[in-house]
Structures are given as C-alpha cells and as structure tokens.
Amino acid sequence: MKTKSLNFWKSKRVLITGHTGFKGSWLVLMLSYLGAEVYGVSREKKDGIYEKANVSGICSKEYFTDISSKNYKDLEEIVNAIKPEVIFHFAAQSLVIKSYEDPADTIHTNIIGTYNVMEVSNNCKELKSLVVATTDKVYKNPSEDNTEASELGGKDFYSASKVSCEMIIQAFIKASKRKDLAISIVRSGNVIGGGDRAENRLMTDLVTSLLQNSEFNLRMPNSIRPWQYILDSLYGYLLVAEKGLENNESEVFNLNSDKNNKFNAEDISKMMFRKWDAPLSNIKLENNKKEHEEVKTLKINSSKAKLKLNWEPKYNLEKIVSEIVEWEKNYSVNTGPSFSILQIEKYLEL
C-alpha cells in the first residue's frame, strides 16, 4: 500500500491516548506537521519530549483522566466532543520491571483501559479507524522469527497483560455490530529516539548518564532487541490507520527493523558514548542477574507490513543514534517544538 502520504492527514480529527508519553508526544508533533487536528488524553503529564518540545501547545486540546477506570464516562464525553475519525491508543503501562512492582495497575491500564477505548469508540459513528499499540513481547517464543500468526504467550505481567489485551480486542471485533470500524493492532519493535524518559529503559539511563557525565551501569549488555527509530515506527502506525480507514480492515502488523537486529545493548551504548564524545570507561557492565530478568533476545518479522503497507524502516542504527544525540544535546539548552519538527521534516523527505 502506498500512502497518499502527506496529504491524507490534512484536517483529519485524530485522538491520541497516552499523548504525553514518548510515542504519543512524537505522534502529536508528526500529525500536527501533516496538518491534522490533534487531540490528546492521558492520565498525567510526563517528562521528556512532552515537556521539552511543548507538546501541550501543539494539541488542539488535551484532557487528563484515567481511562482505565470502570466508569469511563469522562472518556465517553471526550470522544463525543471531539468526534475523531482516527484514534491511536498508546496509553499503557509499558515497563516489564514496573509490572512486577505493581501488577494491578499494569492489568487495569493495559486491559481495562483498552476495553474502555473500544467500547466508547463503538458509539462514535465518525470514527472509522482505531489503532491499538501492543508490543513485540506478546510472542510465546520471543527469540524466534515471529510473524503475526505466531503463538502468543506472556511470562511476565506486562507481556501477559498485552496478550490478554489482544484477545479482548479480537473478541470485541467479533461481537461488535459496527462493521464500518476497523480496529487494528500494531506490535512494534523496541522504539528509540530523542526524549524518552521512561524508567528502566536503556535510552533513558544512557541519556541521564551522558548529560551528567556520570557512570553508566548497563544492566543487560548482551540483550538483543528489534531496535527501531521512533519516526520509522510511527510512520508505520500512520499507514496502518490509513489502511483501516480506507479499506475497513481490522488487521495485525509487526513493525521491525531487520538491519538493526544484529546489535545488542552494549553495541548501542558504546555507539551513543562515541557520538557524544564521552569516555567509554564510564560504561560499567552489570553481570549480576536481576530477580525479574527480561528475555535476552526478541525478534519479530515485519514482511507483512512491507508487502501490504509498503513500509520499511529508513534509518540504520548509526543514523538513529546520531539523531538521538543531536536531539538530546539541543534540548539540554533549548525548549519548544522546532528542533523535533525539523527531525520529522527531514525524515519525511525520505
């Protein structure tokens, strides 16, 4: 599928849940640049790109409420007021370690929150395309070359909540009387880019160390992930939403960057330090096994996205790291959306 790209989103009414998070904030900026009317709903404001790039000022309007509450009247009122044509559901508890610390919040946020969004969406006749972000961690055998049809299974509370979420979505689609609403699922690889400040994430810890010129403790140096640039990932989401809106098809898509899968966390860390001109001696490898260790290798196959969406990642890892370093150095002294928009503009020219 070839996108009508850049003109497709002009004047579209779009709601993003979790718009203050890393992915959500970048998507607000990207859609705004493409001429969309962008609205956001989140539980709270967050550090990182949301604050640094003044994403609040980019939104047509933003709302703050807990969409995972059993009473979803607030969310219903928001959707009825906006009447969005497209919803991107990004709101989630997305951290494995935190899911062990607070399983109940992870389950409510990821499962009940998703159900509430679908239930409210079902009653919005203007809405034609709902895209739900899950994760590459839903597969039972994470180190295999998993396609969208591979067996699902979660060994920790986070991945289990996302597998449950996907099962609820499929049940909802089957039971829904709305045959003109496409509900699509995107399982994206480990997304990295400027402005991520989520706890216990590689990039967050790296940037903190580099900004403070302090020692960096690398927890899982040999872990391999489907590393992917934030804008590569989000462009895939845009294509999925467009396909759902135009063809009324509810589908599942993997988004992965094969060319970046050969690198482990130590490779990326050293690349970041070199690009930053920081001493590699500040990197300390941790060899002690954590109580709740994450899987060593994650792989997903995105050949379906290439075939049906004409999607493929544009940036290799060295380019991604350069973009992150430039973003972080700029925002260590500046604020506002300009530099982020510049990176989006440069990316979309490809």
N, C-alpha and C positions, 0 to 999 in steps of 0.2 A: 504494500500500500504506500503510495506516495502522498505525503501530506500536501494540502493546499497551503500548507505551512503557514506562512506567517500571516496570511490574511484571514485564515479560518477563525482565529480567536478574536478578531476585531469586534468589539461591542458585545461579546458573549458575557452573560452573567455567570460568574463562577464562585462557588463557595469552597473554601479550603478549611477542613477541620485540622487542628494542630498547626495553625498558621504561624505560631510563634516559635516552633521548633526549627531545626536545621533544614530539613527538606521543605517544610511548609513555607519558611521565610524566603528561600531561594525561588520557590514556585510563585509566590506573590510577586516578586520582582520580575520574573520571567514573563508571566502572563500580563502584568501591567505594561511591560515593554512591548508586548504584542498587541496591545490595545484593548485587552479585556477589562471588564468591570469586576474587580476582585473583592470578595468579602472573606473575612476570617472569623473562625470561632475556636477558642482554646480555653483550657482550664485556668491558665496563668501565663504571665509574661515570662520570657526566658532570656538568659544571657546569650551572647554570641551574635550571630548575624542579625537577629531580630532587633536588638538594641543598637548595634554598631551601624547598621545600614538604615536605621529609622524606618523599618518595615511598617510600623504603625501608620506613618504618614502617607504610605503608598496605598493602603487599603481604602476602598470606597467607604467601608465601615467595618469595624471589628467588634466582636462580642466576647464576653468572658463568662463561661458557665461550665458546669461539669456534665458533659453529655452522656456519661456512663451512669447517671442516676436512674433509679427505677422510674421516677417521674420525669419524663422527657418533654414536659410542656414548654419549657424555655426553648429547647431546640426546635420544637414544632413551630413556635411563634417566629423564631429567627428565619426558618426556611420559608414560612408563609409570607414573611415580609420581603424577603429577597427574591423569591421565585426563581431560583437558579436553574440554568439549563444544564449545567455540569457541576457535580460535586467530586472533589478529591478528598477521600477520607484518610488522612495521615495521622490523626490523633491516636496515640498509642503509648503504652509503657514498653519501651523497646530495648531494655537492657537485661541481659541474662543474670548478672550478679544481683541487680536490684529485684529481679523476680523471685530470687530465693529469700531476700530480705523482707519483701512484702508481697507474698503470693496473692493475697486477696485483692490488692489494688491492681495488680497485673491482670488478674482474671476479669475483674469488673470493667477495667478500662478497655481491654482488648476484645472481650466477648460481648458484654452488655452494651458497651459504647457503640460497637459496630452494628449490633442488632437495632439499637435506637435510631441510628442514622438511616438504616434501610427502612425501618417502619415509618419514619417521618417522610422519607423520600417517596415512599409508595403513594402518599397522598398529595404529592406536588406534581400536578399534571404538566407543568412546564419543564420539569426535569426529565431528560432523556438518557443521560449517561452518568453513572456513578462508578468511580474507580476506587477500589479499596487496596491499600498497600498492606501486604503481609510481610513475608521475609523469605530469604534463601534458607532459613533454618527449619523449614517445615518438613524436610525430607527425612525419612527413616534412616537412610544410609547416606549421610552428608558428603562422604568422600567420593561417591560415585558421580558419574557424569549425568546428573539428574535432568530429565525432561519434565514437562508439565504433567505427564501421565505417571511419573514415578510414584512409588508408595510413600505416603506421608507418615510422620511419626515424630513425637517430641519427647526428649529425655529430660528437659528442664521445664520450669513453669512458663518461661517466656515462649519457647517454641511450642509447647503443648497448648498454650492459650491461642497461638496463631493457627495451629492445626484445627482446633475447635472452632475458631472464628471462620475458617474456610468451610468447614462442614455446615455451620449455621447459614453461611451465605448460599451454599448450594441448596439447602433445604428451603430457604426463603425464596430463591428464584423459582423453585418447583411449585411452591404453594401460592406464589403471587398471582393476582389477577391482572396485574399490569404487564401486558405483553409488549408495551412500547418503551419499557425502561430496561436498558442494558446495564447489568451490574458485573463489572469486570474485576479481576484480581491480578495484581502485579507482584511478583516475587523478585525483588531486586537484589543485586549483589551488595557487598559492603561498600556503601557510598561514602566518599571522602571529598572534602572541599574546604574552602575557607569558612570560618565562622562556626564550626561545630564545637559546642561546649558541653555535650552530654557527659556525665560521669563515667569513668572507667572505659573510655574509648581511646583508642590508640592516638588519633589526631589531637584530641583534647589534651591528653597528657604530654604529647610531643610539643605542642604549641606553648603550653604552660612552662615547660622546661626551657624552651628556646627564648621565650620572652623574658624569663627571669634569669637566664644564663645559669641554670642550676642542673644538678644531676638528674638524669632521666632513667628511671627503673623500668625496663622492658619486661613485662610480665610473661608473655608467651612468644619468645623470639622466633620460633620455628613455625608458628601458625600461618597457614596459607588461606587466603580469603579471595572471593571474587571481587577484587578491588575495582572500583568504578567511580568515575568523576561525577560529581553532583549534577552537572548540566547534561551529561550523557544520559543519566538515569531519568531526569525529569523530562527530557525530550521524548524518551520512550513512553512515559506516562501521558504526555500530550497526544501522542499517536494512538495510544490505546483508547483514550477518551473520545477522540475524533472518530475512530472506527466504531465505537459503541454508539455514538450519537447518529452517525450517518447510516450504519448498516443494521442497527438494533440487534447486535450480537453480544451476548454475555460470554466472555472468554477468560482464560488464564494465560498469562505470559510471564516467562522468565526474562530477566534482563541481566546480562553478564558480559564481562569483557575478557575474552579468552587471552588476549595478548598480555594482560596484566596478571594472569593467574599463576604465573611461574614465580612470583615474588612473595617472600614471607615478610613477617613484621619487622625482622631485623634489617632486611634489604631496604624497606621503606624508611625506617628510622635513620639509617645511615645516609640515604639519599636526601632526606629532609635536613639533616645536620650539615651536609656538604653545601646544599643550595643556600642555606642560611649563613654559611661561613662560620659555623660553630664547631668547637673541638669535639671530635668523635670520642675522646676519652670521657666525656660526660655521660655516655651511654653505658649503663650497667645492666647486664643480663641477669634476670632472676631465674634461678633454677629450682627454687622450692615450689612444690606442687600445691596449688590452692585447694581449699575444701570443695569448692564448686568450680571445677575447671571446665572451660569451654572446649568444644571439639577442636582438634588440631587442623583439620582440612575441611573446607567447604567448596563444593563445586556445583554449578548449575549450567545447563545447556540452553542457550538462547537462540537456537537455529530457527525456531518458530517465529520469533519476533523479526528476524531478518527476512524470512520468507513472506510473512503476512503483513508486516508493517514497514518493510524496507528500513528497519532500524539496525544500526550498528554503532558501537562507540567510536568516537573520533580521536580521543586523546590517549596517548600511551602514558605509562606511569611517570616517566620523567617530566612530561609536559604537565601532568596533573600536579605533581609536587611543586613545580615552578609556579603554577597558578596559585596554589595554596600559600606558598612563601610570600609571593607578591601581595596577596590579599591581606595576610596577617601583618606584614610589615606596614602596609598602607594604613590599616585600621588601628595600628598601635599609636598612631598620631592623629588620624582623621576619623570623622564620622559622616554619615549620610549615604545615600544610595548610589552616588555617581560611579565609584570605582567598581561596585558589583555590577551595575548596569553595563559598564564598559566591558567587563569579562563576558557578560551574556551576549552583548552585541558581537564581540569577537568570535565567540563560539558559534552563534547562529549564522555568521558569514560563511561557515564551512558547509 
